[in-house]
Amino acid sequence: MSMSEIQYWDVFPKSIKVSKVAYPVSVPLTLRGAPRGTAVFESSNPGVASVSAEGVVSLGTTLGGSEITIYDSEERDSVRFVRVEVVEYGKSDIEVS
């Protein structure tokens, strides 16, 4: 791969932290730059945080952590990560960074 073939892309927010609640909180992920194809989203722990094919993270009803993995295309040549955490109520306000 030459330097001219390298394309910038990134995902935001980089981390999501919420207090446990009765109903799921939805946080859309935003892609910036030029991914090579259609982004692929996966959660390491869907019980804590699930992610749709469109990149909307649903979380908040189960304590714990997860990592959302975002690939730039079906080929999975380039990857980004979003850290997700659900903590006990009162331990944190909603934090997206």
N, C-alpha and C positions, 0 to 999 in steps of 0.2 A: 504494500500500500504506500503510495507516494504522499508527500505533504499536500499536494493539490487535491487528493482524494479524501483527506481528513475533513470532516464536517463537524462544526460546533453544534451541540445540543445539550440541554440540561432540563432538569425537572424541579419544580418548586411547589410547595415548601419542602425543605430538607428534613424537617422533623415536625411531628404532631404529638402533642401531649394534652390529654384531657382527663378530667375527673370522671369516675364511674357514674353513670346515670341510668335511668330506667329505659330510655329510648335511644336508639343509635344516633350518633352525630355523623353528618356527611361532610367530607372535606374533599373538594375537587383538586386533583393534581393538574398543574399547568406545565406543558412542554414549551420550551423556548428553543429557538435555533432551527436546525434542519436535520431531524432524524432521517435515516436512510429509507425508512418505510413506515408501516403502521406499527406503532408502539405496542409492546406486549407487557401487561402488568401481572405480577404474581405476589401473593402474600406468603410469608414464611409461617404464619400462624393465623389462619382464617377465623379461628375461634375468638381471637382478640380483635383483629382488623381484617375485613375483607375488602377487595378492590374489584371494581367492575372493569369490563373491557374498555370502557371509556375513561378510566382513571379516576373514578370517584371512590374514595376510601370511606367505609362505614365502620364506626368503632364506638366504644363508650360503655357497652353493657357488660363487658367481662374484663376483670383486672388482668394485667400482664403486658407483655411487649411483643412486637412483631417488626418485621422489616419488609417493606414493599420494594420489590425488585422491578425495575423498568428497563426493558431492552429496547433498542432503537428500531428493531425490525424483527421479522420472523427468523432471520438468520442469526440473531442474538450475538452480533459482532461487538456491540458496545452496550454498556450497562451503567445504570445509575441506581441509587438507593435512597429510600426515605425511611427514617427511623420513626416508629410509632410506639406510644406508651399510654396505657390507661391506668391511673392511680386511684387510690381511695378518695372519696369525696372529701373536700376540704384540704387535701394535700397539694392541690395545684389548680389554678385556673386554666382555662383553655389556652394553650400555647402553640402557636404555629410559627415556625421560623424557616 
